[in-house]
């Protein structure tokens, strides 16, 4: 249920090595959607130039037991002291990162547009000295431009920053903080291998408040080993008391090649079972919505006007740049991943500078895969799938097929249909419209998953649409 719900469905892709670079190209396969759909959709997409950049800063004090991200562990000493200023590992990486930004070419069909969002993710970006964060922002501004009112987010862990560091970052233009809390119980933090404790969490929240950060988020993880319902309720209650403008709630994914992967099996003790995980999700949805948070994406809640603009770029399938170790960009309908190992990444940057990297060469965008991406990403959001745009790009027959497969789930309440005014279409009215064929195309504007029960079944429901698009 919930664990599978939070799995991101990849398109049918293959990876190729090219100049020490991982290039992701969509594979060719039989298309039940119109063959010219990919062209039409790309023309629609090209109306949106990339205006977002993800920047990976991979440094952590230590690797958490659930983490399979590409990181560089620095050790536990001096999380925000002068020694960090001279750490050659950070300085050297930032040099390569800036070189990558400078050497990146803008696809010919895109205009050079200033960045409206920049997201420093990790890793633990708050371990990087502000002067080096400034260097990255300056490089981005020189290459693309950065809007004066851009949303500039940075992930920060408790115990890795003080008032001075946060104020320095804010002076650079950072205006959104994502605080990696994960849990408010000492025993859970230790079992996860987190480098901070509960005291550091409260100190970090106080620092964010004293510095006047208006737009900030708390990250929490549910379904941790030995996590009980009362613990999860306490973490949610303390988060609500802290009054962040945004909350991200993630269900633990037990990944191979992590410490948790060697210790635990999903659904087996001491991990909560699937029913308990589903209860955690329902509890989060109920408590956060009751506290005035909008559940705008499957894992994301916000106060009115505080959606994460950068992350929403992903959910509406807009193009974006990405830079740094293991990061993945999305341009011209193709997802392009950098190497996950530091040496390979440095070789990639050198090859990029020498003109030996072309991530679009011999790569085709397939209509079927684009349609699957659009469905998967859209149904993660409260807005849902825009059926008018989808039908225009992929054909009215595809809309009818999707409606047919979702009919039982509309009747059960797991899938919700809306008209152009976002008025809910009752199951009886939907069946009547569907029986009249093209009538459904005239009235139906959006399909979304119900909250929370539809979201809990999102993997299964999205798979049904995939079976229609790729039988």
C-alpha positions as CSV (number, residue, x, y, z in Angstrom):
1,X,0.0,0.0,0.0
2,X,1.8,3.1,1.2
3,X,5.4,1.9,0.5
4,X,4.5,1.1,-3.1
5,X,2.4,4.2,-3.3
6,X,5.4,6.4,-2.9
7,X,7.5,4.6,-5.5
8,X,8.2,6.8,-8.5
9,X,7.3,4.9,-11.7
10,X,10.1,5.3,-14.2
11,X,9.4,5.4,-17.9
12,X,10.6,2.4,-19.9
13,X,14.2,3.6,-20.2
14,X,17.6,2.3,-21.0
15,X,20.9,3.8,-19.8
16,X,24.0,4.2,-22.0
17,X,27.5,5.0,-21.1
18,X,28.9,7.9,-23.2
19,X,32.0,9.7,-22.3
20,X,31.8,8.6,-18.7
21,X,28.3,10.0,-18.7
22,X,25.0,8.2,-18.1
23,X,22.6,9.1,-20.9
24,X,19.0,8.2,-20.5
25,X,17.1,7.7,-23.7
26,X,13.5,6.7,-24.1
27,X,13.1,3.3,-25.8
28,X,10.9,2.7,-28.8
29,X,7.8,0.5,-28.3
30,X,4.4,0.0,-29.9
31,X,2.3,3.1,-29.5
32,X,-1.4,2.9,-28.6
33,X,-1.5,6.7,-28.6
34,X,-1.3,8.7,-31.8
35,X,2.2,8.6,-33.4
36,X,2.4,12.3,-33.8
37,X,1.5,12.9,-30.2
38,X,5.0,13.2,-29.0
39,X,5.6,16.0,-31.5
40,X,2.5,17.8,-30.5
41,X,3.3,17.5,-26.8
42,X,6.9,18.6,-27.3
43,X,5.6,21.7,-29.1
44,X,3.5,22.4,-26.1
45,X,6.4,21.8,-23.8
46,X,8.7,24.1,-25.8
47,X,6.4,27.0,-24.9
48,X,8.0,26.6,-21.5
49,X,11.7,27.4,-21.4
50,X,13.6,25.8,-18.4
51,X,13.4,28.2,-15.5
52,X,14.4,25.9,-12.7
53,X,17.8,24.5,-11.6
54,X,18.5,21.7,-9.1
55,X,22.0,21.9,-7.6
56,X,23.4,18.8,-5.8
57,X,25.7,19.5,-2.8
58,X,26.5,16.0,-1.7
59,X,28.3,16.6,1.6
60,X,27.1,14.9,4.8
61,X,28.6,14.4,8.2
62,X,27.7,10.7,7.9
63,X,25.5,8.5,5.8
64,X,22.1,7.8,7.3
65,X,21.1,4.1,7.4
66,X,18.3,4.5,4.8
67,X,20.2,6.7,2.4
68,X,21.3,5.6,-1.1
69,X,21.9,9.1,-2.5
70,X,25.3,10.0,-4.0
71,X,27.0,11.7,-1.0
72,X,30.5,12.5,0.4
73,X,30.8,11.9,4.1
74,X,32.9,14.6,5.8
75,X,32.9,13.3,9.4
76,X,31.2,14.6,12.5
77,X,33.7,17.4,13.6
78,X,33.2,21.1,13.1
79,X,29.7,21.2,11.4
80,X,29.9,25.0,11.1
81,X,33.3,26.1,12.2
82,X,36.2,27.7,10.3
83,X,37.6,24.4,9.3
84,X,34.8,23.9,6.8
85,X,36.1,27.0,4.9
86,X,39.3,25.2,4.0
87,X,37.9,21.7,3.4
88,X,39.5,20.8,0.0
89,X,36.8,18.3,-0.8
90,X,34.1,21.0,-0.7
91,X,36.3,23.6,-2.5
92,X,37.3,21.2,-5.2
93,X,33.7,19.9,-5.8
94,X,32.3,23.5,-6.1
95,X,35.0,24.2,-8.7
96,X,33.8,21.3,-10.8
97,X,30.2,22.2,-10.2
98,X,30.7,25.7,-11.5
99,X,32.7,24.4,-14.5
100,X,29.7,22.2,-15.3
101,X,27.3,25.1,-15.2
102,X,29.5,27.2,-17.4
103,X,30.0,24.4,-20.0
104,X,26.3,23.5,-20.2
105,X,24.8,24.4,-23.5
106,X,21.2,25.7,-23.9
107,X,19.2,23.4,-26.3
108,X,18.7,25.2,-29.6
109,X,14.9,25.2,-29.3
110,X,14.9,26.9,-25.9
111,X,15.5,30.5,-25.2
112,X,17.9,31.5,-22.5
113,X,15.5,32.3,-19.6
114,X,16.4,33.4,-16.1
115,X,16.0,30.9,-13.3
116,X,12.7,31.4,-11.3
117,X,13.7,28.6,-8.8
118,X,17.0,27.2,-7.6
119,X,17.1,24.3,-5.2
120,X,20.2,23.3,-3.3
121,X,19.7,19.6,-2.4
122,X,21.9,17.0,-1.0
123,X,23.5,15.6,1.0
124,X,23.4,18.3,3.5
125,X,23.9,21.6,1.7
126,X,24.1,23.6,5.0
127,X,27.6,22.1,5.5
128,X,28.8,24.1,2.5
129,X,30.2,27.6,3.5
130,X,28.0,30.4,2.3
131,X,30.8,32.0,0.3
132,X,30.9,28.8,-1.9
133,X,27.1,28.8,-2.2
134,X,27.5,32.4,-3.3
135,X,29.9,31.3,-6.0
136,X,27.4,28.8,-7.4
137,X,24.6,31.4,-7.5
138,X,26.9,33.8,-9.2
139,X,27.8,31.2,-11.8
140,X,24.1,30.4,-12.4
141,X,23.3,34.1,-12.7
142,X,26.1,34.7,-15.2
143,X,25.1,31.7,-17.3
144,X,21.3,32.0,-17.3
145,X,20.3,34.9,-15.1
146,X,18.4,34.5,-11.8
147,X,15.2,36.4,-11.2
148,X,15.3,39.0,-8.4
149,X,12.3,37.3,-6.8
150,X,13.4,33.7,-7.5
151,X,12.6,31.0,-5.0
152,X,16.0,29.9,-3.7
153,X,15.7,26.8,-1.5
154,X,18.4,25.0,0.6
155,X,18.2,21.8,2.5
156,X,19.6,22.2,6.1
157,X,20.0,19.6,8.8
158,X,19.8,20.4,12.5
159,X,23.2,20.9,14.1
160,X,24.9,22.0,10.9
161,X,24.2,25.8,11.0
162,X,23.9,28.7,13.4
163,X,22.3,32.1,13.2
164,X,25.4,33.6,11.5
165,X,25.4,31.0,8.7
166,X,21.7,31.2,8.0
167,X,21.8,35.0,7.9
168,X,24.8,34.8,5.5
169,X,22.8,32.5,3.2
170,X,19.7,34.8,3.4
171,X,21.9,37.7,2.4
172,X,22.8,35.7,-0.7
173,X,19.2,35.4,-1.7
174,X,18.2,32.1,-0.1
175,X,14.6,32.6,0.9
176,X,13.4,29.1,1.5
177,X,14.7,26.5,4.0
178,X,13.9,22.8,4.0
179,X,14.8,21.4,7.5
180,X,15.6,17.7,7.7
181,X,14.0,16.8,11.0
182,X,12.7,13.2,10.1
183,X,11.6,12.4,13.7
184,X,11.2,14.0,17.1
185,X,12.2,10.9,19.1
186,X,15.8,10.4,20.2
187,X,15.6,6.6,19.7
188,X,14.3,6.9,16.2
189,X,17.0,9.4,15.2
190,X,19.7,7.1,16.5
191,X,18.2,4.0,14.8
192,X,18.3,5.9,11.5
193,X,21.9,6.9,11.9
194,X,21.0,10.6,12.0
195,X,23.9,12.9,13.1
196,X,21.6,15.2,15.1
197,X,19.4,14.7,18.1
198,X,16.1,16.2,19.4
199,X,17.9,19.1,21.1
200,X,19.5,20.2,17.8
201,X,16.0,20.0,16.1
202,X,14.6,22.5,18.6
203,X,17.7,24.7,18.3
204,X,17.4,24.7,14.5
205,X,13.7,25.6,14.6
206,X,14.5,28.5,17.0
207,X,17.3,29.7,14.6
208,X,15.0,29.7,11.6
209,X,12.4,31.7,13.6
210,X,14.9,34.2,15.0
211,X,16.3,34.9,11.5
212,X,12.9,35.7,10.2
213,X,12.7,32.9,7.5
214,X,9.1,33.2,6.3
215,X,9.1,30.2,3.9
216,X,10.4,27.0,5.5
217,X,9.6,23.3,5.5
218,X,9.9,20.4,7.8
219,X,10.8,16.9,6.4
220,X,9.4,13.9,8.3
221,X,9.8,10.1,7.7
222,X,7.1,7.6,8.7
223,X,7.4,3.8,9.0
224,X,10.8,3.8,10.7
225,X,12.0,0.8,12.6
226,X,10.2,0.5,16.0
227,X,8.1,3.6,15.2
228,X,4.7,3.5,17.0
229,X,1.5,5.4,16.3
230,X,2.0,7.7,19.3
231,X,5.5,8.5,18.2
232,X,4.2,9.5,14.7
233,X,1.4,11.6,16.2
234,X,3.9,13.3,18.5
235,X,6.2,14.2,15.5
236,X,3.2,15.6,13.6
237,X,2.0,17.6,16.6
238,X,5.4,19.1,17.3
239,X,5.8,20.0,13.6
240,X,2.4,21.7,13.6
241,X,3.4,23.6,16.8
242,X,6.5,24.9,15.1
243,X,4.3,26.4,12.4
244,X,6.4,25.8,9.3
245,X,4.7,27.0,6.0
246,X,5.4,23.6,4.4
247,X,5.6,20.0,5.5
248,X,7.0,17.0,3.5
249,X,6.0,13.5,4.7
250,X,7.9,10.5,3.3
251,X,7.3,6.9,3.9
252,X,10.5,4.9,4.5
253,X,11.8,3.1,1.4
254,X,14.2,0.3,2.3
255,X,16.8,0.4,-0.5
256,X,19.3,-2.2,-1.4
257,X,23.0,-1.3,-0.6
258,X,22.0,0.6,2.5
259,X,22.4,-0.4,6.1
260,X,18.6,-0.7,6.4
261,X,18.6,-2.9,3.3
262,X,20.9,-5.4,5.0
263,X,19.0,-5.3,8.3
264,X,15.3,-5.2,7.4
265,X,12.6,-6.4,5.0
266,X,9.8,-4.0,4.2
267,X,6.6,-5.0,6.0
268,X,8.4,-7.2,8.6
269,X,9.1,-6.3,12.2
270,X,10.6,-4.0,13.4
271,X,9.3,-2.1,10.4
272,X,5.5,-1.3,10.6
273,X,3.3,-3.5,8.4
274,X,1.5,-2.0,5.4
275,X,-1.7,-1.4,7.3
276,X,0.2,0.5,10.0
277,X,2.0,2.5,7.2
278,X,-1.3,3.4,5.7
279,X,-2.6,4.5,9.1
280,X,0.5,6.8,9.4
281,X,-0.4,8.3,6.1
282,X,-4.0,8.8,7.0
283,X,-3.0,10.4,10.3
284,X,-0.6,12.8,8.6
285,X,-3.3,13.8,6.0
286,X,-5.9,14.3,8.7
287,X,-3.8,16.2,11.2
288,X,-2.1,18.5,8.8
289,X,-5.2,19.3,6.8
290,X,-7.0,20.0,10.1
291,X,-4.1,22.4,11.0
292,X,-4.7,24.4,7.8
293,X,-2.2,22.7,5.5
294,X,-3.2,22.0,1.8
295,X,-2.3,18.5,0.7
296,X,-1.2,19.6,-2.8
297,X,1.0,16.7,-3.7
298,X,1.2,13.1,-2.5
299,X,4.0,13.8,0.0
300,X,3.6,17.6,0.4
301,X,1.5,19.9,2.5
302,X,1.6,23.7,2.6
303,X,-0.1,26.8,4.0
304,X,-1.9,28.8,1.4
305,X,0.5,30.3,-1.1
306,X,3.5,28.3,0.1
307,X,3.8,25.4,-2.4
308,X,7.4,24.6,-3.2
309,X,7.6,26.2,-6.6
310,X,10.7,24.2,-7.5
311,X,9.2,20.8,-6.8
312,X,6.0,21.7,-8.5
313,X,8.0,22.1,-11.7
314,X,8.6,18.3,-11.5
315,X,5.0,17.4,-10.9
316,X,3.7,19.4,-13.9
317,X,6.4,17.9,-16.1
318,X,8.1,21.2,-17.0
319,X,11.8,21.1,-18.2
320,X,14.5,21.9,-15.7
321,X,18.3,21.9,-15.4
322,X,20.3,19.9,-12.9
323,X,23.9,20.1,-11.9
324,X,26.2,18.1,-9.8
325,X,27.0,14.6,-8.7
326,X,24.2,12.1,-9.6
327,X,21.7,14.8,-10.5
328,X,19.1,14.4,-13.3
329,X,17.9,17.1,-15.6
330,X,14.8,17.0,-17.9
331,X,15.2,18.8,-21.2
332,X,13.6,18.2,-24.6
333,X,11.5,15.3,-23.1
334,X,14.7,13.4,-22.0
335,X,16.0,12.7,-18.6
336,X,19.8,12.9,-18.3
337,X,21.7,11.7,-15.2
338,X,25.2,12.6,-14.2
339,X,27.5,9.9,-12.8
340,X,27.0,9.0,-9.1
341,X,30.8,8.5,-8.4
342,X,32.9,11.6,-7.8
343,X,35.8,10.5,-10.1
344,X,33.3,9.7,-12.9
345,X,31.6,13.0,-12.4
346,X,34.8,15.0,-12.7
347,X,35.6,13.1,-15.9
348,X,32.2,14.0,-17.2
349,X,32.8,17.7,-16.5
350,X,36.1,17.6,-18.3
351,X,34.4,15.8,-21.3
352,X,31.6,18.4,-21.2
353,X,34.1,21.2,-21.5
354,X,35.9,19.4,-24.3
355,X,32.6,19.1,-26.3
356,X,32.5,15.3,-26.0
357,X,29.1,15.1,-24.3
358,X,25.8,15.3,-26.2
359,X,23.0,14.0,-24.2
360,X,20.5,14.4,-27.0
361,X,22.4,12.6,-29.8
362,X,20.6,9.6,-31.3
363,X,17.8,9.9,-28.7
364,X,14.1,9.8,-29.6
365,X,11.2,10.9,-27.5
366,X,8.4,8.3,-27.6
367,X,4.8,9.3,-27.4
368,X,3.9,6.3,-25.1
369,X,6.6,7.2,-22.6
370,X,5.7,10.8,-22.5
371,X,2.0,9.9,-21.9
372,X,3.1,7.6,-19.0
373,X,5.2,10.3,-17.5
374,X,2.4,12.8,-17.7
375,X,-0.1,10.4,-16.0
376,X,2.3,9.3,-13.3
377,X,3.4,12.9,-12.3
378,X,0.0,14.5,-12.6
379,X,-1.8,11.9,-10.4
380,X,0.7,12.6,-7.6
381,X,-0.9,16.1,-7.3
382,X,-4.2,17.4,-5.9
383,X,-4.8,19.2,-9.2
384,X,-4.7,15.8,-11.0
385,X,-4.5,15.0,-14.7
386,X,-5.6,17.7,-17.1
387,X,-7.8,15.6,-19.4
388,X,-8.3,18.4,-22.0
389,X,-4.6,18.9,-22.6
390,X,-4.0,15.2,-22.4
391,X,-6.6,14.5,-25.0
392,X,-5.4,17.2,-27.3
393,X,-1.9,15.7,-27.2
394,X,-2.6,12.0,-27.2
395,X,-6.1,11.6,-28.7
396,X,-9.7,11.4,-27.5
397,X,-9.6,7.6,-27.8
398,X,-6.9,7.5,-25.2
399,X,-9.2,9.5,-22.9
400,X,-12.0,7.1,-23.3
401,X,-9.8,4.1,-22.6
402,X,-8.5,5.8,-19.4
403,X,-12.0,6.6,-18.3
404,X,-13.2,3.0,-18.9
405,X,-10.4,1.5,-16.8
406,X,-11.1,4.0,-13.9
407,X,-14.9,3.6,-13.9
408,X,-14.9,1.0,-11.0
409,X,-12.6,3.2,-9.0
410,X,-14.7,6.3,-9.6
411,X,-17.6,4.4,-8.2
412,X,-15.5,3.3,-5.2
413,X,-14.4,6.9,-4.5
414,X,-10.7,6.3,-5.1
415,X,-10.7,8.4,-8.3
416,X,-12.4,11.7,-8.5
417,X,-13.6,13.4,-11.7
418,X,-14.0,17.2,-12.1
419,X,-15.4,19.5,-14.7
420,X,-13.7,22.8,-15.8
421,X,-15.0,24.6,-12.7
422,X,-13.5,21.8,-10.6
423,X,-17.0,20.7,-9.6
424,X,-17.0,17.0,-8.7
425,X,-18.8,14.8,-11.3
426,X,-20.8,12.1,-9.4
427,X,-20.2,8.5,-10.4
428,X,-23.7,8.2,-11.9
429,X,-23.2,11.3,-14.0
430,X,-19.8,10.0,-15.1
431,X,-21.3,6.7,-16.2
432,X,-24.0,8.4,-18.2
433,X,-21.5,10.7,-19.9
434,X,-19.2,7.8,-20.7
435,X,-22.0,5.8,-22.3
436,X,-22.5,8.7,-24.7
437,X,-19.0,8.5,-26.0
438,X,-17.6,11.9,-26.9
439,X,-19.9,13.6,-24.3
440,X,-17.3,12.7,-21.6
441,X,-14.6,14.6,-23.5
442,X,-16.8,17.7,-23.5
443,X,-17.5,17.7,-19.7
444,X,-14.6,16.0,-18.1
445,X,-11.7,18.3,-17.3
446,X,-9.6,16.6,-14.6
447,X,-9.1,13.2,-13.0
448,X,-7.4,13.1,-9.6
449,X,-6.9,10.6,-6.8
450,X,-8.9,11.0,-3.6
451,X,-7.2,12.0,-0.4
452,X,-6.0,10.0,1.4
453,X,-7.4,6.6,0.2
454,X,-6.8,7.2,-3.5
455,X,-3.3,8.4,-2.9
456,X,-2.7,5.2,-0.8
457,X,-3.5,3.2,-3.9
458,X,-1.7,5.4,-6.4
459,X,0.7,2.7,-7.6
460,X,-2.1,0.4,-8.5
461,X,-4.2,3.1,-10.0
462,X,-1.4,4.5,-12.1
463,X,-0.5,1.0,-13.2
464,X,-4.0,0.6,-14.6
465,X,-3.5,3.7,-16.8
466,X,-0.1,2.4,-17.9
467,X,-1.7,-0.8,-19.0
468,X,-4.0,1.2,-21.3
469,X,-1.1,3.3,-22.6
470,X,1.3,0.4,-23.1
471,X,-0.8,-2.8,-23.4
